[in-house]
Amino acid sequence: MGLLEKQVMQKRAVAGLPGKVEALDRLNSLSLVLNQGLAWVAGGSLLLMVLVVVGNALLRVVYAPFSGTTEIVGWLAAVTGAFGLGYTQVNRGYVELDALVERLSPGLQKAIKRLMLFISMIFFALVAWQITVYGLNVAKNGNLSETMGIPFYPLIFLVSLGFVGLTLAIFVDFLKEFNGGATR
């Protein structure tokens, strides 16, 4: 915990908010650990994509290409993208278009930020839920991948996990807006 975070914690404790602060800190820690872990897996997935593509290219020259390359790279790309979402939110790696909002009063800016965080949180929670429902349907129907003929529903659940990480990161940001607006 940095010096600024300690000062904020002390001010909140004096204001009578220690229980809320501790809960928020625990939730923030959970979000950080989850999303950093998912980011590491995303990095590994990206590396695997490169290895599969390069390996397939080498096999094509020497012998015969691997027939499931497109499926594997597609699955790994989905995992890489989904697992990077929460990490991007935690580290503010997104593009923020606020040219119109920054001209408004500070109170209105704060209200709009809270509203957008709330809408985003609900939207991505619904996305995670619907992806999970889709994964359950694919598992129930016994769908297999087209080329390799293997079940792919676990990958659908992994994509849903990526959206859960994003939703958690947005939820923490939303709570922080009501708890002094402290950023990560």
LONU-994496 format. One line per 3 residues: number of its first residue (from 1); their letters; for each residue z, y, x of N, C-alpha, C, O, CB. Coordinates in steps of 0.05 Angstrom, whole numbers, plus 5000, padded with zeros to 4 digits. Atoms other than C-alpha are relative to their C-alpha. Glycine has a CB too. Layout:
BEGIN
NUM> A> Z/Y/X/Z/Y/X/Z/Y/X/Z/Y/X/Z/Y/X  ...
END
This chain:
BEGIN
1> MGL> 5000/4977/5017/5000/5000/5000/5000/5025/5018/5016/5027/5036/5025/5000/4981  5003/4976/4984/4979/5067/5029/5022/5021/4993/5036/5018/4973/4973/5012/4996  4981/4979/5004/5021/5130/5034/4997/5014/4973/5017/5019/4960/4998/5020/5023
4> LEK> 5005/4987/5025/4988/5163/4975/5009/4983/4976/5021/4993/4957/4970/5007/4997  4992/5018/5021/5000/5102/4931/5031/4999/4998/5041/4998/4976/4989/4972/5004  4971/5000/5001/5074/5101/4951/5011/5025/4988/5030/5025/4972/5011/4997/5029
7> QVM> 4991/4975/5012/5081/5174/4933/4996/5000/4970/5013/5010/4955/4985/5024/5013  5005/5002/5029/5049/5162/4865/5020/4982/4987/5030/4988/4965/4971/4990/4995  4981/5018/5011/5095/5103/4854/5028/5013/4997/5042/5009/4978/5002/4975/5018
10> QKR> 4974/4987/5001/5156/5145/4871/5001/5021/4978/5021/5023/4964/5006/5014/5027  5001/4980/5022/5135/5201/4823/5002/4986/4973/5015/4996/4955/4974/5017/5002  4999/5014/5025/5124/5151/4768/5027/4988/4995/5037/4988/4972/4978/4978/4999
13> AVA> 4973/5011/5004/5191/5118/4780/5020/5021/4992/5037/5016/4975/5009/4987/5027  4983/4977/5008/5225/5186/4775/4995/5007/4971/5013/5015/4956/4996/5024/5018  5007/4993/5027/5187/5198/4710/5009/4978/4980/5005/4982/4956/4970/5004/4998
16> GLP> 4990/5021/5019/5217/5133/4681/4978/4980/4993/4980/4969/4971/5011/5013/4976  5022/5019/5007/5154/5090/4684/4999/4976/5019/4977/4965/5022/4974/5015/5002  5002/5021/4981/5173/5035/4734/4989/4974/4989/4973/4961/5003/5027/4995/5013
19> GKV> 5009/5025/5012/5160/4976/4687/4970/5001/4996/4956/4982/5002/5013/4995/4974  5029/4997/5005/5091/5002/4668/4985/5000/5027/4964/4988/5029/4994/5025/4985  5013/4999/4974/5074/5017/4740/4999/4973/5013/4978/4965/5024/5015/5020/5019
22> EAL> 5000/5027/4988/5095/4948/4764/4979/4982/4987/4965/4967/5000/5028/4987/4998  5019/5016/5014/5053/4915/4710/4971/5008/5007/4954/4991/5012/5004/5002/4970  5027/4990/4993/4993/4959/4726/4994/4992/5029/4971/4985/5035/4999/5030/4997
25> DRL> 5004/5008/4973/5002/4945/4800/4993/4970/5003/4976/4962/5018/5024/5007/5018  5006/5029/4999/5003/4870/4788/4972/4994/4989/4957/4978/5000/5021/4984/4983  5026/5003/5011/4942/4875/4744/4978/5009/5019/4957/4997/5022/4997/5015/4973
28> NSL> 5019/4989/4980/4907/4917/4797/4997/4980/5023/4975/4976/5032/5010/5027/5010  5001/5020/4979/4925/4866/4850/4984/4976/4992/4968/4965/5008/5028/4991/5009  5015/5022/5011/4898/4810/4807/4970/5006/5000/4954/4990/5008/5009/4992/4972
31> SLV> 5028/4991/5000/4833/4849/4797/4988/5001/5027/4966/4991/5032/4998/5027/4986  5010/4998/4972/4826/4863/4871/4996/4972/5012/4975/4967/5024/5019/5016/5017  5002/5027/4988/4839/4791/4892/4977/4984/4987/4961/4972/5001/5027/4984/4997
34> LNQ> 5021/5015/5014/4794/4761/4839/4972/5011/5008/4955/4995/5015/5003/5003/4969  5027/4989/4995/4736/4809/4851/4992/4999/5030/4969/4996/5036/4999/5029/4991  5007/5004/4972/4741/4805/4927/4993/4971/5005/4975/4965/5021/5024/5009/5018
37> GLA> 5007/5029/4998/4741/4729/4922/4972/4995/4989/4957/4980/5002/5020/4983/4986  5026/5004/5012/4681/4731/4876/4978/5012/5018/4956/5001/5020/4999/5012/4972  5019/4987/4982/4646/4779/4925/4994/4982/5024/4971/4980/5033/5010/5027/5009
40> WVA> 5004/5019/4978/4657/4729/4981/4982/4977/4992/4964/4969/5007/5026/4990/5011  5016/5021/5010/4627/4674/4939/4971/5010/4996/4952/4996/5002/5011/4988/4973  5027/4988/5003/4568/4721/4922/4986/5002/5027/4962/4996/5028/5003/5027/4987
43> GGS> 5012/4998/4973/4557/4732/4996/4991/4972/5010/4969/4969/5021/5019/5011/5020  5007/5027/4993/4557/4657/5008/4976/4990/4984/4958/4976/4995/5023/4981/4995  5023/5007/5017/4509/4648/4950/4974/5013/5010/4953/5000/5010/5006/5008/4971
46> LLL> 5023/4986/4989/4462/4700/4979/4991/4986/5026/4966/4983/5030/5007/5029/5006  5007/5014/4976/4464/4664/5046/4987/4973/4994/4967/4966/5007/5025/4995/5018  5013/5025/5008/4448/4598/5012/4972/5004/4989/4954/4988/4995/5017/4986/4978
49> MVL> 5027/4993/5010/4389/4631/4977/4981/5002/5024/4959/4991/5024/5000/5025/4984  5017/4996/4976/4361/4652/5045/4995/4973/5013/4972/4967/5020/5014/5019/5020  5003/5026/4987/4373/4583/5074/4981/4982/4984/4964/4968/4996/5027/4986/5004
52> VVV> 5017/5017/5017/4339/4548/5015/4971/5009/5002/4953/4993/5005/5009/5001/4971  5027/4989/4998/4278/4594/5018/4988/4995/5027/4965/4985/5029/5000/5030/4994  5010/5004/4973/4271/4590/5093/4996/4970/5005/4975/4961/5016/5019/5011/5022
55> GNA> 5003/5029/4997/4283/4515/5093/4976/4989/4985/4962/4971/4995/5025/4986/4990  5023/5008/5016/4231/4506/5038/4974/5008/5014/4955/4992/5015/5002/5011/4972  5024/4992/4986/4181/4546/5078/4994/4983/5024/4972/4976/5030/5003/5030/5009
58> LLR> 5004/5018/4977/4193/4504/5140/4991/4972/4991/4974/4960/5004/5026/4998/5016  5008/5026/5010/4188/4440/5100/4971/5000/4991/4957/4980/4994/5018/4991/4976  5028/4998/5009/4122/4464/5071/4981/4997/5023/4960/4985/5021/4996/5027/4985
61> VVY> 5017/5001/4976/4093/4471/5141/5000/4972/5012/4979/4962/5020/5009/5021/5021  4997/5026/4986/4120/4405/5168/4994/4977/4982/4980/4958/4991/5028/4998/5010  5003/5024/5017/4120/4358/5108/4992/5008/4972/4968/5012/4967/5027/4985/4999
64> APF> 5006/4992/5028/4124/4377/5034/5023/5017/4990/5046/5013/4998/4996/4974/4982  4979/4982/5010/4162/4432/4998/5020/4986/4982/5013/4966/4969/4988/5024/4986  4979/5010/5018/4227/4418/4961/4993/5009/4972/4989/5033/4967/5028/5010/5009
67> SGT> 5010/4993/5027/4209/4416/4887/5020/5017/4983/5011/5029/4964/4995/4975/4985  4981/4985/5017/4273/4449/4860/5007/5027/5011/5027/5039/5003/5024/4984/4997  4993/4974/4987/4272/4512/4903/5002/5023/4980/5021/5038/4982/4979/5006/5021
70> TEI> 5000/4978/5019/4255/4559/4847/5025/5000/4982/5038/5020/4977/4975/5000/4982  4975/5002/5016/4312/4533/4803/5025/5007/5016/5042/5022/5006/5002/4972/4989  4976/4996/4984/4363/4533/4858/5003/5030/5007/5024/5041/5005/4999/4984/5026
73> VGW> 4999/4972/4993/4345/4604/4881/5006/5017/4975/5021/5036/4977/4973/5009/5012  4994/4986/5025/4347/4628/4808/5029/4998/4993/5042/5017/4985/4983/4989/4977  4972/5004/5006/4416/4598/4798/5017/5016/5020/5036/5029/5012/5008/4970/5001
76> LAA> 4984/4985/4980/4442/4627/4863/4998/5030/4996/5017/5045/5001/4990/4992/5028  5003/4971/5005/4413/4695/4846/5017/5009/4976/5029/5031/4977/4970/5007/4994  4983/4993/5023/4449/4694/4779/5029/5002/5008/5044/5020/5000/4997/4979/4977
79> VTG> 4972/5000/4990/4515/4676/4813/5005/5024/5018/5026/5038/5016/5006/4974/5014  4997/4977/4982/4504/4729/4867/5003/5026/4985/5020/5042/4990/4976/5001/5019  4999/4975/5015/4490/4784/4817/5025/5002/4983/5038/5023/4983/4976/5001/4981
82> AFG> 4976/4999/5018/4546/4766/4768/5026/5003/5016/5044/5018/5008/5001/4975/4983  4976/4998/4985/4598/4757/4822/5004/5026/5015/5026/5032/5024/5001/4977/5020  4998/4974/4986/4582/4824/4854/5007/5023/4981/5013/5045/4990/4975/5006/5013
85> LGY> 4995/4978/5020/4594/4864/4789/5028/5012/5002/5030/5036/5005/4995/4989/4972  4973/4990/4999/4669/4869/4792/5007/5014/5026/5020/5035/5026/5020/4978/4995  4996/4988/4974/4670/4884/4866/4987/5028/5001/4999/5047/5013/4988/4982/5022
88> TQV> 5013/4974/5001/4621/4941/4854/5016/5020/4984/5018/5043/4992/4971/4997/4988  4983/4983/5016/4666/4969/4800/5025/5009/5015/5032/5032/5015/5007/4987/4973  4975/4995/4985/4728/4964/4843/4995/5021/5022/5012/5038/5027/5011/4974/5012
91> NRG> 5006/4983/4977/4694/5000/4901/4983/5024/4993/4973/5037/5011/4987/4984/5022  5016/4978/5009/4657/5051/4859/4972/5000/5013/4962/5021/5022/5014/5027/5006  5026/5003/4988/4590/5025/4885/4977/5005/4981/4954/5000/4988/4997/4973/5012
94> YVE> 5021/4995/5020/4552/5045/4823/4991/5029/5001/5003/5046/5013/5011/4993/4972  5011/4972/5002/4510/5107/4808/5012/5012/4975/5011/5001/4953/4969/5000/4999  4987/4986/5023/4547/5156/4763/4984/5025/4994/4982/5043/5011/5030/5007/5007
97> LDA> 5016/4977/5008/4504/5205/4725/5018/5018/4983/5023/5013/4959/4975/4991/4983  4981/4983/5014/4552/5260/4707/4992/5030/5000/5009/5047/4998/5028/4997/5012  5009/4972/4998/4509/5323/4712/5007/5016/4974/5015/5039/4976/4970/5001/5004
100> LVE> 4993/4987/5025/4521/5339/4638/5030/5002/4996/5040/5023/4988/4987/4986/4976  4971/5002/5005/4594/5318/4635/5016/5019/5018/5036/5030/5010/5010/4972/5004  4984/4983/4982/4616/5358/4696/4999/5029/4992/5015/5045/5003/4989/4997/5028
103> RLS> 5000/4973/5010/4598/5422/4660/5020/5005/4977/5024/5028/4969/4972/5007/4990  4981/4998/5022/4649/5408/4606/5028/5006/5011/5033/5005/5035/5001/4974/4983  4972/4994/4992/4723/5426/4607/5013/4974/5011/5005/4952/5004/5016/5011/4976
106> PGL> 4987/5023/4988/4769/5380/4647/5012/4981/4979/5011/4956/4982/5023/5009/5019  4989/5017/5021/4803/5355/4584/4979/4983/4986/4983/4960/4980/5015/5016/4979  5022/5014/5013/4737/5336/4552/4988/4980/5019/4980/4958/5011/4978/5020/4990
109> QKA> 5009/5019/4980/4714/5303/4617/5017/4975/5000/5007/4953/5001/4999/5013/5028  4982/5023/4999/4776/5260/4617/4997/4983/4975/4997/4959/4976/5030/5010/5002  5004/5014/5026/4766/5242/4543/4975/4983/5001/4974/4960/4992/5000/5019/4977
112> IKR> 5025/5015/4998/4694/5222/4556/5002/4977/5019/4992/4955/5013/4977/5019/5008  4996/5022/4981/4713/5181/4617/5015/4977/4987/5008/4954/4991/5014/5010/5025  4984/5021/5013/4766/5144/4577/4983/4985/4979/4984/4961/4977/5025/5012/4987
115> LML> 5017/5012/5020/4717/5132/4520/4979/4981/5012/4975/4959/5003/4986/5022/4983  5020/5016/4987/4663/5106/4567/5012/4975/5012/5000/4953/5011/4985/5017/5021  4987/5024/4989/4712/5060/4602/5007/4980/4978/5003/4956/4981/5026/5008/5015
118> FIS> 4993/5017/5022/4735/5033/4535/4976/4986/4989/4976/4962/4985/5014/5016/4977  5025/5012/5010/4664/5022/4510/4990/4979/5020/4981/4957/5011/4979/5022/4995  5010/5019/4979/4644/4989/4576/5017/4975/5000/5007/4952/5002/5001/5013/5027
121> MIF> 4982/5023/4999/4706/4944/4575/4994/4981/4976/4992/4957/4979/5029/5010/4999  5006/5016/5023/4691/4921/4504/4973/4986/5002/4970/4962/4996/5001/5017/4974  5027/5011/4997/4617/4911/4518/4999/4977/5019/4988/4956/5013/4980/5022/5010
124> FAL> 5001/5022/4980/4627/4869/4581/5018/4977/4992/5012/4954/5000/5007/5011/5027  4984/5022/5010/4682/4829/4548/4983/4983/4980/4985/4959/4980/5026/5010/4986  5018/5014/5019/4632/4812/4492/4979/4985/5015/4971/4963/5007/4988/5020/4981
127> VAW> 5020/5014/4984/4580/4795/4544/5011/4974/5012/4999/4953/5011/4989/5018/5023  4987/5024/4988/4628/4747/4580/5005/4979/4978/5000/4955/4983/5027/5008/5013  4995/5019/5022/4647/4716/4513/4974/4986/4991/4974/4962/4988/5014/5014/4977
130> QIT> 5025/5011/5010/4575/4706/4490/4987/4982/5021/4975/4962/5014/4981/5022/4993  5010/5017/4979/4555/4677/4558/5015/4973/4999/5004/4952/5003/5001/5013/5028  4983/5024/5002/4613/4628/4551/4991/4983/4976/4988/4958/4978/5030/5007/4998
133> VYG> 5010/5014/5024/4590/4610/4480/4973/4986/5006/4969/4963/4998/4997/5019/4976  5026/5011/4993/4520/4599/4507/5003/4976/5018/4990/4955/5015/4982/5021/5014  4994/5022/4982/4547/4555/4563/5010/4975/4985/5003/4953/4991/5019/5008/5021
136> LNV> 4989/5022/5016/4586/4513/4513/4977/4987/4983/4977/4962/4981/5022/5010/4981  5022/5011/5015/4523/4504/4470/4981/4984/5018/4972/4962/5011/4984/5022/4987  5017/5015/4981/4482/4483/4531/5013/4974/5008/5000/4953/5010/4994/5018/5025
139> AKN> 4985/5025/4993/4536/4433/4551/5000/4981/4977/4996/4957/4981/5029/5007/5008  4999/5018/5023/4541/4406/4480/4973/4987/4995/4972/4964/4987/5009/5016/4975  5027/5010/5005/4466/4398/4473/4990/4982/5023/4970/4968/5020/4981/5022/4996
142> GNL> 5008/5017/4978/4461/4363/4541/4975/5010/5014/4960/4994/5025/4996/4972/4991  5024/4989/4988/4407/4410/4566/5000/4996/5030/5021/4998/5043/4997/5030/4994  5003/5005/4971/4381/4395/4636/4980/5020/5011/4963/5031/4996/4991/4971/5006
145> SET> 5019/4982/4988/4343/4438/4685/4972/4987/4999/4969/4963/4999/5008/5006/5030  5027/5010/5005/4268/4432/4679/4989/4984/5024/4978/4962/5019/4982/5023/4995  5011/5013/4977/4249/4412/4750/5017/4977/5011/5008/4955/5015/4994/5020/5022
148> MGI> 4983/5019/4987/4309/4376/4777/5014/4981/4981/5024/4960/4989/5021/5014/5016  4988/5018/5020/4336/4347/4712/5030/4997/5002/5041/4976/4997/4987/4974/5001  4971/5001/4997/4409/4364/4725/5013/5020/4980/5000/5040/4974/5009/5006/5029
151> PFY> 4986/4981/5018/4460/4398/4679/5006/5026/5015/5015/5026/5038/5026/4988/4989  4996/4974/4987/4464/4472/4694/5021/5018/4986/5025/5041/4993/4974/5015/5001  4980/4984/5014/4518/4495/4645/5023/5010/5017/5034/5031/5011/5011/4984/4977
154> PLI> 4979/4988/4983/4571/4502/4700/4993/5027/5012/5010/5044/5015/5008/4980/5022  5009/4974/4989/4529/4558/4729/5002/5022/4979/5007/5045/4986/4972/4997/5011  4998/4980/5021/4529/4593/4662/5029/5009/4998/5034/5033/4994/4991/4988/4973
157> FLV> 4972/4993/5001/4605/4591/4662/5007/5017/5025/5024/5035/5023/5018/4975/5000  4996/4983/4976/4604/4620/4733/4991/5029/4995/5004/5048/5003/4987/4988/5025  5010/4974/5006/4562/4678/4709/5020/5014/4981/5025/5038/4984/4972/4999/4987
160> SLG> 4980/4989/5018/4612/4689/4653/5025/5009/5015/5036/5030/5009/5008/4979/4978  4977/4993/4983/4668/4690/4705/4995/5027/5014/5013/5043/5017/5006/4978/5020  5007/4975/4988/4632/4746/4740/5003/5024/4981/5013/5045/4990/4971/5000/5010
163> FVG> 4996/4979/5019/4632/4787/4677/5029/5004/4992/5038/5026/4985/4984/4994/4975  4971/4997/5004/4706/4772/4667/5012/5017/5022/5029/5034/5016/5013/4971/4999  4990/4983/4977/4719/4801/4736/4993/5029/4996/5010/5047/5001/4988/4990/5026
166> LTL> 5008/4973/5005/4680/4863/4717/5017/5012/4977/5026/5035/4979/4970/5002/4992  4984/4990/5022/4717/4870/4651/5028/5006/5009/5040/5026/5001/5000/4979/4977  4973/4996/4990/4784/4863/4686/5001/5026/5017/5020/5041/5015/5009/4976/5017
169> AIF> 5000/4976/4983/4765/4917/4737/4998/5025/4983/5011/5045/4988/4976/4999/5020  5002/4976/5018/4744/4965/4681/5025/5004/4984/5034/5026/4980/4976/4996/4980  4975/4998/5015/4807/4949/4642/5022/5013/5017/5037/5030/5007/5010/4972/4992
172> VDF> 4980/4988/4982/4850/4967/4703/4994/5030/5002/5012/5047/5002/4999/4987/5028  5007/4972/4999/4811/5032/4710/5007/5015/4975/5016/5038/4976/4969/5003/5006  4993/4988/5026/4821/5046/4636/5030/5006/4999/5038/5028/4990/4991/4982/4977
175> LKE> 4971/4996/5000/4896/5036/4642/5009/5022/5019/5027/5037/5013/5014/4974/5006  4993/4979/4981/4899/5080/4703/4994/5028/4990/5008/5047/4997/4985/4995/5026  5007/4973/5012/4867/5137/4664/5023/5009/4983/5028/5034/4981/4975/4998/4984
178> FNG> 4977/4992/5017/4928/5136/4618/5026/5000/5015/5047/5006/5004/5002/4981/4976  4976/5002/4984/4977/5126/4675/4998/5019/5024/5006/5011/5046/5005/4971/5009  5001/4980/4978/4964/5188/4717/4973/5001/5013/4968/5018/5030/5020/4993/5020
181> GAT> 5027/4998/4990/4891/5174/4732/4997/4991/5029/4977/4998/5042/4990/5027/4997  5002/5009/4972/4906/5142/4800/4976/4981/5004/4972/4964/4987/5026/4986/5009  5023/5017/4994/4845/5110/4831/5008/4979/5020/5030/4981/5032/4976/5016/5010
184> R> 4995/5023/4983/4842/5047/4872/5004/5009/5029/5009/4993/5046/4979/4980/4999
END
